[in-house]
Amino acid sequence: MSASNMPSKSPSTRKRRSVMIIAMFPVGAILGFLGGLLIEIIVGLIARAVFSAEHPAAFSMRFLGSLPGLGSLIGAILAPILYGRVGSSK
């Protein structure tokens, strides 16, 4: 493909795209936190219903308590990467 047929990107388009990638960090963190919290609630409800777990072990509580933070971290890392890949394929 010759250079004259390549679509040109204006500087304002590149600037908007970089701003959106930066905005994906907090959006991904919030969505990851909510996803981890949702998993924690679902697992807790299932464990309580199936095992009658009134007082779970300390290790399991630490593990379940770390899920929202872990989801937040993963979301903050993956959201900008996935946004960049989807946008570059267009």
MODELLER restraints for C-alpha pairs under 7 A, 6 or more apart:
rsr = mdl.restraints
at = mdl.atoms
rsr.add(forms.Gaussian(group=physical.xy_distance, feature=features.Distance(at['CA:21:A'], at['CA:80:A']), mean=5.20, stdev=0.5))
rsr.add(forms.Gaussian(group=physical.xy_distance, feature=features.Distance(at['CA:21:A'], at['CA:83:A']), mean=6.82, stdev=0.5))
rsr.add(forms.Gaussian(group=physical.xy_distance, feature=features.Distance(at['CA:21:A'], at['CA:84:A']), mean=6.90, stdev=0.5))
rsr.add(forms.Gaussian(group=physical.xy_distance, feature=features.Distance(at['CA:24:A'], at['CA:79:A']), mean=5.70, stdev=0.5))
rsr.add(forms.Gaussian(group=physical.xy_distance, feature=features.Distance(at['CA:24:A'], at['CA:80:A']), mean=5.17, stdev=0.5))
rsr.add(forms.Gaussian(group=physical.xy_distance, feature=features.Distance(at['CA:25:A'], at['CA:76:A']), mean=4.61, stdev=0.5))
rsr.add(forms.Gaussian(group=physical.xy_distance, feature=features.Distance(at['CA:25:A'], at['CA:77:A']), mean=6.99, stdev=0.5))
rsr.add(forms.Gaussian(group=physical.xy_distance, feature=features.Distance(at['CA:25:A'], at['CA:79:A']), mean=6.57, stdev=0.5))
rsr.add(forms.Gaussian(group=physical.xy_distance, feature=features.Distance(at['CA:25:A'], at['CA:80:A']), mean=6.28, stdev=0.5))
rsr.add(forms.Gaussian(group=physical.xy_distance, feature=features.Distance(at['CA:26:A'], at['CA:76:A']), mean=6.40, stdev=0.5))
rsr.add(forms.Gaussian(group=physical.xy_distance, feature=features.Distance(at['CA:28:A'], at['CA:72:A']), mean=6.99, stdev=0.5))
rsr.add(forms.Gaussian(group=physical.xy_distance, feature=features.Distance(at['CA:28:A'], at['CA:75:A']), mean=4.26, stdev=0.5))
rsr.add(forms.Gaussian(group=physical.xy_distance, feature=features.Distance(at['CA:28:A'], at['CA:76:A']), mean=4.54, stdev=0.5))
rsr.add(forms.Gaussian(group=physical.xy_distance, feature=features.Distance(at['CA:28:A'], at['CA:79:A']), mean=5.06, stdev=0.5))
rsr.add(forms.Gaussian(group=physical.xy_distance, feature=features.Distance(at['CA:29:A'], at['CA:72:A']), mean=4.18, stdev=0.5))
rsr.add(forms.Gaussian(group=physical.xy_distance, feature=features.Distance(at['CA:29:A'], at['CA:73:A']), mean=6.19, stdev=0.5))
rsr.add(forms.Gaussian(group=physical.xy_distance, feature=features.Distance(at['CA:29:A'], at['CA:75:A']), mean=4.88, stdev=0.5))
rsr.add(forms.Gaussian(group=physical.xy_distance, feature=features.Distance(at['CA:29:A'], at['CA:76:A']), mean=4.46, stdev=0.5))
rsr.add(forms.Gaussian(group=physical.xy_distance, feature=features.Distance(at['CA:30:A'], at['CA:72:A']), mean=6.26, stdev=0.5))
rsr.add(forms.Gaussian(group=physical.xy_distance, feature=features.Distance(at['CA:31:A'], at['CA:75:A']), mean=6.68, stdev=0.5))
rsr.add(forms.Gaussian(group=physical.xy_distance, feature=features.Distance(at['CA:32:A'], at['CA:68:A']), mean=6.98, stdev=0.5))
rsr.add(forms.Gaussian(group=physical.xy_distance, feature=features.Distance(at['CA:32:A'], at['CA:71:A']), mean=4.27, stdev=0.5))
rsr.add(forms.Gaussian(group=physical.xy_distance, feature=features.Distance(at['CA:32:A'], at['CA:72:A']), mean=4.21, stdev=0.5))
rsr.add(forms.Gaussian(group=physical.xy_distance, feature=features.Distance(at['CA:32:A'], at['CA:74:A']), mean=6.70, stdev=0.5))
rsr.add(forms.Gaussian(group=physical.xy_distance, feature=features.Distance(at['CA:32:A'], at['CA:75:A']), mean=4.62, stdev=0.5))
rsr.add(forms.Gaussian(group=physical.xy_distance, feature=features.Distance(at['CA:33:A'], at['CA:68:A']), mean=4.49, stdev=0.5))
rsr.add(forms.Gaussian(group=physical.xy_distance, feature=features.Distance(at['CA:33:A'], at['CA:69:A']), mean=6.15, stdev=0.5))
rsr.add(forms.Gaussian(group=physical.xy_distance, feature=features.Distance(at['CA:33:A'], at['CA:71:A']), mean=5.18, stdev=0.5))
rsr.add(forms.Gaussian(group=physical.xy_distance, feature=features.Distance(at['CA:33:A'], at['CA:72:A']), mean=4.37, stdev=0.5))
rsr.add(forms.Gaussian(group=physical.xy_distance, feature=features.Distance(at['CA:34:A'], at['CA:68:A']), mean=6.77, stdev=0.5))
rsr.add(forms.Gaussian(group=physical.xy_distance, feature=features.Distance(at['CA:35:A'], at['CA:71:A']), mean=6.58, stdev=0.5))
rsr.add(forms.Gaussian(group=physical.xy_distance, feature=features.Distance(at['CA:36:A'], at['CA:67:A']), mean=4.90, stdev=0.5))
rsr.add(forms.Gaussian(group=physical.xy_distance, feature=features.Distance(at['CA:36:A'], at['CA:68:A']), mean=4.01, stdev=0.5))
rsr.add(forms.Gaussian(group=physical.xy_distance, feature=features.Distance(at['CA:36:A'], at['CA:71:A']), mean=5.07, stdev=0.5))
rsr.add(forms.Gaussian(group=physical.xy_distance, feature=features.Distance(at['CA:37:A'], at['CA:67:A']), mean=6.80, stdev=0.5))
rsr.add(forms.Gaussian(group=physical.xy_distance, feature=features.Distance(at['CA:37:A'], at['CA:68:A']), mean=5.06, stdev=0.5))
rsr.add(forms.Gaussian(group=physical.xy_distance, feature=features.Distance(at['CA:40:A'], at['CA:64:A']), mean=5.68, stdev=0.5))
rsr.add(forms.Gaussian(group=physical.xy_distance, feature=features.Distance(at['CA:40:A'], at['CA:67:A']), mean=6.73, stdev=0.5))
rsr.add(forms.Gaussian(group=physical.xy_distance, feature=features.Distance(at['CA:47:A'], at['CA:53:A']), mean=6.18, stdev=0.5))
rsr.add(forms.Gaussian(group=physical.xy_distance, feature=features.Distance(at['CA:48:A'], at['CA:54:A']), mean=6.64, stdev=0.5))
